[in-house]
Structures are given as structure tokens and as C-alpha cells.
């Protein structure tokens, strides 16, 4: 296969892998039935006037399935961290015991579970759109090469290979969504 075609295929596969990685990151943030330190990812804390990720100012642990503990490295950070968690509107409020924050995760209602499944499916659909966009871009590049003199059979072969890669990534997205839905709906 022509070097240009291989570059197009590799680039499209890289874009699809990036979409899948992004989906995995977003699905960690969608709360399952258990407490997860990843639920607090993305929370920014006011650290002496600078917005800083929570994980850079505190240690986040899950001592059990229903609790997240946040232990700041400086006691003075307890209140700003508490405000940041409350502002994130995650469905729970931390309690301050003087040295750390304890977040008790309430059990989810059936309605909340269904809304989280819906959110996970939206993230999955976004990933599929990104994957399909990468396929479209790659196919357009192949067509440009075909106009520039690439043999037709090589172009068709490259498009088939791109479609095969796309199908594989769409299937991976579906598997991730299926696993996340099962995790969310498990009581």
C-alpha cells in the first residue's frame, strides 16, 4: 500500500483512538453505584487566587463503597475545597471534620440511575460522531489522492480498511457503554 494511504489510515485511527480515550475519561466521571475518586476529577479549587485541580491540592481516597475522603495538604484549603465540591453540584455535600472532608455518597434512585445512563449514552454518541468524522476526513483525503492519480483499486482498498477500523472503534464504544450502563443500573 502506498505511503500516503498508510499515513491517512494511521492518522484516522489515531483520531478514533483519541475519541475512545476521551469517552473513557468522561465515563469515569459519570457516577456508577460505587464511590469513585474519579468523580471529583475536573473540580477546580481556588488555590491562593489560581484555579488548580483538586488532585493537586489534596489527596482523594475511597475508604469504602459509599465514601470519598479528601485530605488537603494544607489545613487552610479545607473551606475552598468544600466550596468547590458544593459548586460542582454532584449530588452530595462534604462534611468537614477539621482535618479532612468526608463525602458520603447517597444511594441513587431509579430515576437518577436512568438519567446517568442517558448521560453516558450522550457521551457515547459524541464519541461515535468523532469516530465517523475521522472516517469522513480520511475518505476525503483518499478521494483527493485518487483525483491526483492514485489507482482506483488502491483507493477502494484504503476506504474499505478505514471502514473496518471505524466499525472496530464503534464496537468498542458500544462495549464501554454497555459496561457503564450495567455498572450504573446495578443496585
N, CA, C and O of each residue as an XYZ file, in Angstrom:
748
protein
N       0.841     -1.192      0.000
C       0.000      0.000      0.000
C       0.880      1.247      0.000
O       1.935      1.282      0.632
N       0.444      2.217     -0.687
C       1.105      3.500     -0.857
C       1.336      4.186      0.502
O       0.493      4.093      1.395
N       2.479      4.873      0.655
C       2.828      5.534      1.924
C       1.815      6.598      2.318
O       1.483      6.733      3.495
N       1.324      7.354      1.345
C       0.334      8.394      1.641
C      -0.951      7.778      2.200
O      -1.538      8.292      3.153
N      -1.373      6.670      1.590
C      -2.582      5.988      2.066
C      -2.385      5.487      3.498
O      -3.269      5.623      4.344
N      -1.214      4.908      3.752
C      -0.940      4.384      5.093
C      -0.950      5.516      6.125
O      -1.433      5.341      7.243
N      -0.418      6.666      5.741
C      -0.420      7.829      6.638
C      -1.852      8.272      6.932
O      -2.184      8.590      8.074
N      -2.691      8.292      5.910
C      -4.100      8.683      6.087
C      -4.789      7.702      7.030
O      -5.507      8.115      7.941
N      -4.575      6.414      6.816
C      -5.204      5.392      7.662
C      -4.712      5.521      9.106
O      -5.510      5.477     10.042
N      -3.401      5.678      9.284
C      -2.840      5.811     10.636
C      -3.375      7.056     11.341
O      -3.689      7.012     12.531
N      -3.476      8.151     10.618
C      -3.983      9.396     11.198
C      -5.439      9.240     11.626
O      -5.827      9.693     12.703
N      -6.239      8.600     10.784
C      -7.655      8.413     11.132
C      -7.793      7.490     12.340
O      -8.634      7.719     13.209
N      -6.965      6.446     12.391
C      -7.038      5.528     13.529
C      -6.618      6.233     14.818
O      -7.182      5.990     15.885
N      -5.626      7.103     14.703
C      -5.177      7.871     15.872
C      -6.307      8.780     16.374
O      -6.516      8.895     17.582
N      -7.028      9.417     15.464
C      -8.153     10.282     15.845
C      -9.259      9.458     16.506
O      -9.880      9.908     17.470
N      -9.502      8.259     15.991
C     -10.526      7.392     16.566
C     -10.110      6.935     17.967
O     -10.942      6.868     18.872
N      -8.829      6.622     18.142
C      -8.322      6.213     19.454
C      -8.464      7.365     20.445
O      -8.801      7.155     21.610
N      -8.206      8.574     19.976
C      -8.350      9.752     20.834
C      -9.808      9.909     21.283
O     -10.067     10.220     22.445
N     -10.756      9.695     20.371
C     -12.182      9.786     20.706
C     -12.553      8.737     21.754
O     -13.311      9.022     22.681
N     -12.016      7.521     21.602
C     -12.294      6.453     22.557
C     -11.693      6.775     23.928
O     -12.333      6.540     24.952
N     -10.480      7.305     23.954
C      -9.837      7.684     25.216
C     -10.629      8.775     25.924
O     -10.795      8.752     27.143
N     -11.114      9.731     25.135
C     -11.922     10.807     25.716
C     -13.204     10.236     26.319
O     -13.619     10.654     27.400
N     -13.828      9.292     25.631
C     -15.039      8.656     26.150
C     -14.746      7.969     27.479
O     -15.510      8.110     28.434
N     -13.642      7.227     27.545
C     -13.282      6.530     28.785
C     -13.117      7.528     29.925
O     -13.569      7.276     31.042
N     -12.475      8.651     29.649
C     -12.276      9.689     30.666
C     -13.615     10.242     31.143
O     -13.825     10.433     32.341
N     -14.517     10.498     30.202
C     -15.824     11.064     30.555
C     -16.684     10.052     31.305
O     -17.429     10.431     32.208
N     -16.593      8.773     30.947
C     -17.407      7.762     31.617
C     -16.977      7.559     33.070
O     -17.796      7.195     33.914
N     -15.706      7.792     33.361
C     -15.247      7.678     34.749
C     -15.951      8.731     35.605
O     -16.245      8.491     36.777
N     -16.218      9.888     35.020
C     -16.865     10.966     35.763
C     -18.342     10.699     36.010
O     -18.924     11.253     36.942
N     -18.962      9.843     35.172
C     -20.367      9.501     35.371
C     -20.418      8.478     36.497
O     -19.822      7.403     36.422
N     -21.132      8.841     37.518
C     -21.136      8.053     38.741
C     -21.846      6.717     38.554
O     -22.966      6.660     38.046
N     -21.183      5.654     38.970
C     -21.804      4.332     38.987
C     -22.420      4.120     40.352
O     -22.732      5.098     41.032
N     -22.606      2.899     40.776
C     -23.198      2.612     42.065
C     -22.230      2.813     43.220
O     -22.657      2.901     44.372
N     -20.953      2.885     42.938
C     -19.937      2.959     43.980
C     -19.248      4.325     43.983
O     -19.219      5.034     42.976
N     -18.697      4.666     45.141
C     -17.897      5.887     45.229
C     -16.626      5.675     44.416
O     -16.074      4.576     44.378
N     -16.174      6.740     43.768
C     -15.026      6.639     42.893
C     -14.270      7.962     42.968
O     -14.872      9.024     42.809
N     -12.973      7.914     43.207
C     -12.177      9.145     43.299
C     -12.273      9.953     42.008
O     -12.135     11.176     42.038
N     -12.506      9.292     40.879
C     -12.633      9.969     39.594
C     -13.848     10.889     39.521
O     -13.929     11.747     38.641
N     -14.797     10.710     40.448
C     -15.989     11.558     40.457
C     -15.623     13.010     40.740
O     -16.352     13.923     40.352
N     -14.496     13.225     41.415
C     -14.068     14.581     41.752
C     -13.068     15.143     40.742
O     -12.590     16.265     40.903
N     -12.748     14.363     39.691
C     -11.867     14.870     38.635
C     -12.541     16.055     37.969
O     -13.762     16.080     37.811
N     -11.764     17.005     37.592
C     -12.325     18.161     36.900
C     -12.758     19.268     37.844
O     -13.088     20.364     37.390
N     -12.765     19.009     39.156
C     -13.119     20.067     40.107
C     -11.906     20.966     40.292
O     -10.807     20.502     40.592
N     -12.128     22.257     40.108
C     -11.053     23.247     40.251
C     -11.245     23.984     41.571
O     -12.354     24.394     41.915
N     -10.141     24.147     42.306
C     -10.155     24.793     43.614
C      -9.385     26.103     43.519
O      -8.365     26.186     42.835
N      -9.884     27.129     44.215
C      -9.187     28.411     44.263
C      -8.014     28.272     45.228
O      -8.193     28.310     46.445
N      -6.821     28.112     44.679
C      -5.609     27.930     45.483
C      -4.810     29.225     45.437
O      -4.027     29.454     44.516
N      -5.019     30.069     46.446
C      -4.351     31.370     46.536
C      -4.503     32.171     45.241
O      -3.535     32.717     44.711
N      -5.744     32.228     44.744
C      -6.031     33.047     43.575
C      -5.874     32.349     42.232
O      -6.156     32.947     41.194
N      -5.426     31.090     42.231
C      -5.238     30.349     40.986
C      -6.165     29.141     40.972
O      -6.226     28.391     41.946
N      -6.881     28.952     39.877
C      -7.712     27.753     39.749
C      -6.807     26.547     39.546
O      -6.064     26.474     38.567
N      -6.877     25.604     40.476
C      -5.994     24.442     40.475
C      -6.846     23.183     40.582
O      -7.833     23.180     41.317
N      -6.493     22.102     39.865
C      -7.242     20.855     40.008
C      -7.190     20.341     41.450
O      -6.159     20.438     42.116
N      -8.305     19.799     41.915
C      -8.415     19.293     43.285
C      -7.296     18.305     43.614
O      -6.758     18.318     44.722
N      -6.948     17.453     42.654
C      -5.937     16.416     42.910
C      -4.546     17.002     43.149
O      -3.649     16.297     43.612
N      -4.360     18.296     42.834
C      -3.057     18.922     43.062
C      -2.971     19.640     44.407
O      -1.902     20.120     44.785
N      -4.098     19.717     45.137
C      -4.070     20.364     46.453
C      -4.516     19.432     47.570
O      -4.481     19.807     48.742
N      -4.937     18.211     47.215
C      -5.431     17.283     48.231
C      -5.278     15.850     47.769
O      -5.130     15.567     46.580
N      -5.317     14.950     48.745
C      -5.280     13.524     48.487
C      -6.719     13.020     48.494
O      -7.435     13.230     49.473
N      -7.157     12.363     47.428
C      -8.537     11.887     47.317
C      -8.527     10.360     47.388
O      -7.836      9.701     46.611
N      -9.305      9.799     48.332
C      -9.378      8.340     48.524
C     -10.818      7.880     48.619
O     -11.725      8.678     48.860
N     -11.019      6.588     48.429
C     -12.330      5.982     48.664
C     -12.152      4.879     49.698
O     -11.842      3.741     49.345
N     -12.350      5.214     50.995
C     -12.170      4.205     52.043
C     -13.183      3.058     51.954
O     -12.878      1.934     52.352
N     -14.390      3.337     51.432
C     -15.367      2.267     51.223
C     -16.255      2.628     50.038
O     -16.055      3.664     49.404
N     -17.224      1.789     49.738
C     -18.038      1.943     48.532
C     -18.958      3.164     48.549
O     -19.446      3.575     47.497
N     -19.205      3.751     49.724
C     -20.134      4.866     49.833
C     -19.476      6.169     50.303
O     -20.176      7.138     50.596
N     -18.143      6.204     50.376
C     -17.464      7.370     50.939
C     -16.254      7.780     50.104
O     -15.503      6.941     49.609
N     -16.089      9.094     49.962
C     -14.872      9.649     49.365
C     -14.266     10.567     50.420
O     -14.953     11.433     50.961
N     -12.984     10.381     50.711
C     -12.319     11.286     51.652
C     -11.355     12.182     50.879
O     -10.661     11.736     49.965
N     -11.329     13.454     51.268
C     -10.458     14.436     50.632
C      -9.611     15.055     51.740
O     -10.121     15.776     52.598
N      -8.321     14.766     51.708
C      -7.423     15.303     52.729
C      -6.483     16.315     52.088
O      -5.569     15.945     51.350
N      -6.717     17.623     52.379
C      -5.859     18.645     51.785
C      -4.466     18.616     52.395
O      -4.276     18.188     53.533
N      -3.502     19.077     51.616
C      -2.126     19.117     52.098
C      -1.912     20.301     53.032
O      -0.951     20.331     53.801
N      -2.816     21.276     52.959
C      -2.760     22.420     53.869
C      -4.142     22.566     54.494
O      -5.145     22.570     53.781
N      -4.207     22.685     55.824
C      -5.498     22.808     56.509
C      -6.296     24.010     56.027
O      -7.526     23.976     56.011
N      -5.604     25.069     55.635
C      -6.292     26.285     55.202
C      -7.100     26.050     53.916
O      -7.930     26.883     53.550
N      -6.866     24.938     53.238
C      -7.560     24.646     51.976
C      -8.894     23.928     52.179
O      -9.618     23.710     51.208
N      -9.244     23.551     53.433
C     -10.490     22.823     53.679
C     -11.716     23.576     53.146
O     -12.534     23.004     52.425
N     -11.838     24.855     53.502
C     -13.023     25.619     53.071
C     -13.080     25.832     51.557
O     -14.140     25.624     50.966
N     -11.977     26.242     50.896
C     -12.067     26.392     49.431
C     -12.402     25.077     48.723
O     -13.138     25.080     47.736
N     -11.870     23.952     49.214
C     -12.176     22.653     48.598
C     -13.646     22.323     48.803
O     -14.323     21.857     47.887
N     -14.136     22.571     50.023
C     -15.542     22.297     50.320
C     -16.456     23.118     49.405
O     -17.438     22.599     48.874
N     -16.129     24.391     49.226
C     -16.933     25.254     48.343
C     -16.893     24.749     46.893
O     -17.909     24.759     46.198
N     -15.718     24.313     46.450
C     -15.580     23.831     45.068
C     -16.408     22.564     44.840
O     -17.038     22.413     43.794
N     -16.406     21.657     45.815
C     -17.194     20.414     45.683
C     -18.679     20.746     45.672
O     -19.436     20.181     44.883
N     -19.101     21.661     46.546
C     -20.516     22.046     46.574
C     -20.921     22.729     45.265
O     -22.013     22.492     44.747
N     -20.040     23.571     44.738
C     -20.343     24.289     43.498
C     -20.429     23.336     42.299
O     -21.108     23.636     41.316
N     -19.740     22.184     42.380
C     -19.765     21.221     41.274
C     -21.118     20.528     41.158
O     -21.410     19.910     40.134
N     -21.947     20.626     42.200
C     -23.307     20.076     42.179
C     -23.329     18.603     41.782
O     -23.968     18.219     40.803
N     -22.622     17.788     42.558
C     -22.507     16.363     42.258
C     -23.578     15.518     42.941
O     -23.625     14.304     42.748
N     -24.429     16.142     43.728
C     -25.495     15.390     44.377
C     -25.136     14.948     45.788
O     -25.852     14.144     46.384
N     -24.031     15.466     46.334
C     -23.679     15.174     47.724
C     -22.909     16.348     48.302
O     -22.281     17.113     47.571
N     -22.963     16.484     49.628
C     -22.256     17.568     50.304
C     -21.177     16.993     51.200
O     -21.428     16.027     51.921
N     -19.981     17.564     51.172
C     -18.920     17.085     52.057
C     -19.129     17.587     53.491
O     -19.709     18.651     53.710
N     -18.652     16.811     54.449
C     -18.649     17.258     55.840
C     -17.196     17.446     56.248
O     -16.316     16.691     55.835
N     -16.963     18.461     57.062
C     -15.618     18.834     57.467
C     -15.392     18.348     58.900
O     -16.121     18.744     59.810
N     -14.380     17.487     59.106
C     -14.098     17.031     60.467
C     -12.868     17.721     61.062
O     -12.338     17.276     62.080
N     -12.419     18.795     60.433
C     -11.288     19.557     60.953
C      -9.968     19.241     60.272
O      -9.099     20.109     60.187
N      -9.799     18.017     59.787
C      -8.557     17.655     59.095
C      -8.809     17.191     57.668
O      -7.915     17.257     56.823
N     -10.023     16.722     57.397
C     -10.350     16.227     56.049
C     -11.834     16.410     55.778
O     -12.626     16.670     56.684
N     -12.188     16.268     54.506
C     -13.588     16.323     54.100
C     -14.053     14.909     53.815
O     -13.348     14.133     53.169
N     -15.237     14.576     54.295
C     -15.825     13.267     54.048
C     -17.070     13.477     53.194
O     -17.984     14.205     53.580
N     -17.098     12.838     52.039
C     -18.256     12.919     51.144
C     -18.985     11.587     51.205
O     -18.480     10.573     50.723
N     -20.174     11.591     51.801
C     -20.989     10.375     51.834
C     -21.839     10.354     50.572
O     -22.608     11.278     50.309
N     -21.689      9.301     49.808
C     -22.412      9.188     48.542
C     -23.766      8.549     48.822
O     -23.822      7.390     49.234
N     -24.868      9.284     48.604
C     -26.189      8.702     48.864
C     -26.529      7.642     47.813
O     -26.089      7.735     46.667
N     -27.309      6.639     48.207
C     -27.722      5.646     47.208
C     -28.559      6.333     46.123
O     -29.309      7.267     46.407
N     -28.426      5.870     44.904
C     -29.123      6.507     43.784
C     -30.544      5.984     43.645
O     -30.818      4.807     43.881
N     -31.442      6.883     43.257
C     -32.812      6.479     42.970
C     -32.849      5.908     41.546
O     -31.921      6.101     40.759
N     -33.920      5.216     41.242
C     -34.077      4.642     39.903
C     -34.070      5.745     38.845
O     -33.492      5.584     37.770
N     -34.716      6.865     39.162
C     -34.780      7.993     38.230
C     -33.376      8.548     37.963
O     -33.030      8.853     36.822
N     -32.570      8.676     39.024
C     -31.205      9.199     38.892
C     -30.354      8.237     38.057
O     -29.550      8.664     37.229
N     -30.542      6.926     38.288
C     -29.797      5.927     37.516
C     -30.098      6.069     36.024
O     -29.195      6.039     35.188
N     -31.377      6.224     35.710
C     -31.771      6.338     34.301
C     -31.199      7.614     33.672
O     -30.792      7.605     32.510
N     -31.168      8.702     34.435
C     -30.621      9.944     33.876
C     -29.110      9.810     33.660
O     -28.568     10.374     32.709
N     -28.427      9.065     34.540
C     -26.987      8.853     34.353
C     -26.711      7.957     33.146
O     -25.738      8.173     32.423
N     -27.562      6.955     32.928
C     -27.419      6.098     31.743
C     -27.593      6.957     30.493
O     -26.861      6.806     29.515
N     -28.570      7.859     30.540
C     -28.822      8.754     29.407
C     -27.593      9.628     29.145
O     -27.201      9.831     27.996
N     -26.990     10.142     30.218
C     -25.795     10.979     30.073
C     -24.641     10.168     29.477
O     -23.916     10.657     28.611
N     -24.476      8.928     29.945
C     -23.416      8.064     29.419
C     -23.636      7.805     27.927
O     -22.686      7.805     27.145
N     -24.889      7.585     27.541
C     -25.192      7.338     26.128
C     -24.912      8.577     25.273
O     -24.478      8.460     24.127
N     -25.162      9.766     25.839
C     -24.841     11.002     25.115
C     -23.336     11.093     24.869
O     -22.898     11.456     23.777
N     -22.552     10.759     25.891
C     -21.091     10.774     25.735
C     -20.668      9.762     24.668
O     -19.783     10.039     23.859
N     -21.307      8.586     24.673
C     -21.009      7.563     23.675
C     -21.339      8.042     22.268
O     -20.598      7.783     21.320
N     -22.459      8.740     22.147
C     -22.852      9.252     20.831
C     -21.858     10.303     20.350
O     -21.534     10.358     19.164
N     -21.371     11.141     21.275
C     -20.346     12.129     20.910
C     -19.084     11.435     20.407
O     -18.470     11.885     19.439
N     -18.698     10.342     21.060
C     -17.510      9.593     20.632
C     -17.732      9.001     19.236
O     -16.836      9.030     18.393
N     -18.934      8.465     19.002
C     -19.233      7.879     17.685
C     -19.182      8.946     16.596
O     -18.700      8.691     15.492
N     -19.679     10.138     16.906
C     -19.642     11.235     15.930
C     -18.196     11.582     15.599
O     -17.855     11.806     14.437
N     -17.346     11.626     16.628
C     -15.924     11.927     16.390
C     -15.272     10.855     15.528
O     -14.470     11.160     14.646
N     -15.616      9.613     15.785
C     -15.058      8.492     15.012
C     -15.505      8.589     13.554
O     -14.706      8.419     12.633
N     -16.790      8.863     13.362
C     -17.309      8.977     11.989
C     -16.712     10.180     11.261
O     -16.501     10.137     10.049
N     -16.442     11.246     12.000
C     -15.812     12.425     11.408
C     -14.401     12.075     10.936
O     -13.977     12.488      9.857
N     -13.680     11.309     11.757
C     -12.332     10.882     11.366
C     -12.402     10.024     10.097
O     -11.556     10.147      9.212
N     -13.422      9.152     10.015
C     -13.599      8.323      8.815
C     -13.866      9.197      7.593
O     -13.263      9.004      6.538
N     -14.776     10.158      7.747
C     -15.117     11.040      6.621
C     -13.886     11.805      6.133
O     -13.633     11.895      4.932
N     -13.119     12.360      7.092
C     -11.917     13.111      6.722
C     -10.920     12.229      5.980
O     -10.328     12.652      4.986
N     -10.736     10.999      6.465
C      -9.796     10.076      5.825
C     -10.268      9.723      4.411
O      -9.467      9.687      3.478
N     -11.568      9.463      4.258
C     -12.102      9.122      2.933
C     -11.953     10.283      1.955
O     -11.692     10.073      0.770
N     -12.119     11.516      2.455
C     -11.933     12.681      1.589
C     -10.479     12.786      1.126
O     -10.213     13.123     -0.027
N      -9.547     12.498      2.025
C      -8.122     12.524      1.656
C      -7.822     11.463      0.606
O      -7.067     11.711     -0.334
N      -8.415     10.274      0.763
C      -8.211      9.201     -0.218
C      -8.754      9.633     -1.584
O      -8.128      9.377     -2.613
N      -9.916     10.286     -1.590
C     -10.505     10.750     -2.858
C      -9.620     11.808     -3.525
O      -9.505     11.844     -4.750
N      -9.003     12.661     -2.721
C      -8.088     13.662     -3.279
C      -6.901     12.975     -3.951
O      -6.464     13.379     -5.029
N      -6.383     11.925     -3.293
C      -5.269     11.173     -3.887
C      -5.714     10.484     -5.176
O      -4.951     10.406     -6.139
N      -6.964      9.979     -5.189
C      -7.478      9.309     -6.378
C      -7.551     10.286     -7.551
O      -7.243      9.920     -8.686
N      -7.955     11.515     -7.282
C      -8.004     12.535     -8.336
C      -6.599     12.883     -8.822
O      -6.404     13.277     -9.971
N      -5.618     12.728     -7.916
C      -4.233     13.072     -8.263
C      -3.519     11.908     -8.953
O      -2.326     11.999     -9.241
N      -4.246     10.810     -9.220
C      -3.628      9.733     -9.985
C      -3.464      8.412     -9.253
O      -2.819      7.505     -9.779
N      -4.015      8.276     -8.082
C      -3.940      7.002     -7.348
C      -4.809      5.964     -8.068
O      -5.931      6.285     -8.458
N      -4.321      4.721     -8.257
C      -5.155      3.689     -8.882
C      -6.461      3.489     -8.100
O      -6.479      3.518     -6.870
N      -7.546      3.288     -8.846
C      -8.870      3.190     -8.239
C      -8.969      2.039     -7.243
O      -9.581      2.187     -6.185
N      -8.364      0.880     -7.576
C      -8.470     -0.271     -6.669
C      -7.761     -0.008     -5.338
O      -8.222     -0.473     -4.296
N      -6.648      0.731     -5.358
C      -5.958      1.067     -4.105
C      -6.815      2.006     -3.259
O      -6.860      1.886     -2.034
N      -7.494      2.940     -3.922
C      -8.389      3.858     -3.209
C      -9.530      3.111     -2.545
O      -9.861      3.366     -1.387
N     -10.136      2.178     -3.289
C     -11.249      1.388     -2.741
C     -10.764      0.522     -1.576
O     -11.458      0.375     -0.571
N      -9.574     -0.042     -1.723
C      -8.989     -0.890     -0.670
C      -8.750     -0.064      0.604
O      -9.012     -0.532      1.713
N      -8.251      1.166      0.432
C      -7.998      2.043      1.579
C      -9.312      2.424      2.264
O      -9.393      2.424      3.492
N     -10.332      2.747      1.479
C     -11.632      3.100      2.064
C     -12.218      1.917      2.832
O     -12.817      2.099      3.892
N     -12.047      0.704      2.298
C     -12.539     -0.487      2.990
C     -11.805     -0.678      4.327
O     -12.414     -1.024      5.339
N     -10.502     -0.450      4.307
C      -9.693     -0.577      5.529
C     -10.133      0.462      6.572
O     -10.242      0.150      7.758
N     -10.381      1.689      6.122
C     -10.833      2.750      7.018
C     -12.193      2.382      7.626
O     -12.424      2.597      8.815
N     -13.085      1.831      6.804
C     -14.402      1.422      7.303
C     -14.267      0.303      8.334
O     -14.989      0.276      9.331
N     -13.346     -0.606      8.088
C     -13.106     -1.721      9.011
C     -12.631     -1.191     10.378
O     -13.095     -1.649     11.421
N     -11.717     -0.236     10.359
C     -11.210      0.371     11.589
C     -12.346      1.121     12.300
O     -12.480      1.040     13.521
N     -13.161      1.847     11.528
C     -14.293      2.589     12.094
C     -15.246      1.643     12.803
O     -15.663      1.905     13.931
N     -15.594      0.537     12.141
C     -16.506     -0.443     12.743
C     -15.941     -0.991     14.053
O     -16.682     -1.189     15.017
N     -14.630     -1.234     14.087
C     -13.998     -1.765     15.297
C     -14.109     -0.755     16.445
O     -14.401     -1.134     17.579
N     -13.877      0.516     16.153
C     -13.949      1.539     17.207
C     -15.381      1.788     17.673
O     -15.614      2.003     18.863
N     -16.335      1.762     16.754
C     -17.745      1.921     17.130
C     -18.145      0.768     18.059
O     -18.867      0.968     19.036
N     -17.669     -0.426     17.744
C     -17.971     -1.592     18.575
C     -17.358     -1.443     19.975
O     -17.969     -1.834     20.969
N     -16.141     -0.872     20.045
C     -15.506     -0.637     21.356
C     -16.314      0.367     22.173
O     -16.476      0.203     23.382
N     -16.818      1.406     21.510
C     -17.652      2.403     22.196
C     -18.893      1.719     22.761
O     -19.258      1.945     23.915
N     -19.542      0.885     21.951
C     -20.743      0.178     22.407
C     -20.446     -0.702     23.621
O     -21.251     -0.773     24.550
N     -19.290     -1.371     23.613
C     -18.919     -2.228     24.747
C     -18.716     -1.403     26.011
O     -19.152     -1.799     27.091
N     -18.049     -0.247     25.876
C     -17.845      0.638     27.028
C     -19.187      1.111     27.586
O     -19.392      1.130     28.799
N     -20.095      1.490     26.692
C     -21.406      1.971     27.130
C     -22.207      0.871     27.815
O     -22.868      1.107     28.826
N     -22.141     -0.316     27.259
C     -22.858     -1.448     27.839
C     -22.355     -1.736     29.258
O     -23.148     -1.958     30.173
N     -21.029     -1.730     29.428
C     -20.446     -1.979     30.743
C     -20.838     -0.873     31.727
O     -21.159     -1.158     32.881
N     -20.814      0.379     31.281
C     -21.149      1.500     32.158
C     -22.623      1.448     32.539
O     -22.971      1.713     33.689
N     -23.491      1.111     31.590
C     -24.924      1.012     31.887
C     -25.170     -0.069     32.928
O     -25.965      0.115     33.849
N     -24.484     -1.198     32.778
C     -24.640     -2.284     33.753
C     -24.162     -1.831     35.125
O     -24.806     -2.122     36.134
N     -23.029     -1.114     35.171
C     -22.488     -0.621     36.441
C     -23.475      0.350     37.105
O     -23.705      0.272     38.312
N     -24.054      1.257     36.320
C     -24.975      2.253     36.870
C     -26.248      1.604     37.369
O     -26.745      1.952     38.440
N     -26.781      0.668     36.609
C     -28.082      0.078     36.958
C     -27.992     -0.991     38.051
O     -29.020     -1.410     38.583
N     -26.767     -1.443     38.398
C     -26.608     -2.426     39.470
C     -26.837     -1.728     40.806
O     -26.177     -0.742     41.134
N     -27.789     -2.266     41.569
C     -28.122     -1.649     42.859
C     -27.200     -2.180     43.932
O     -27.313     -1.786     45.093
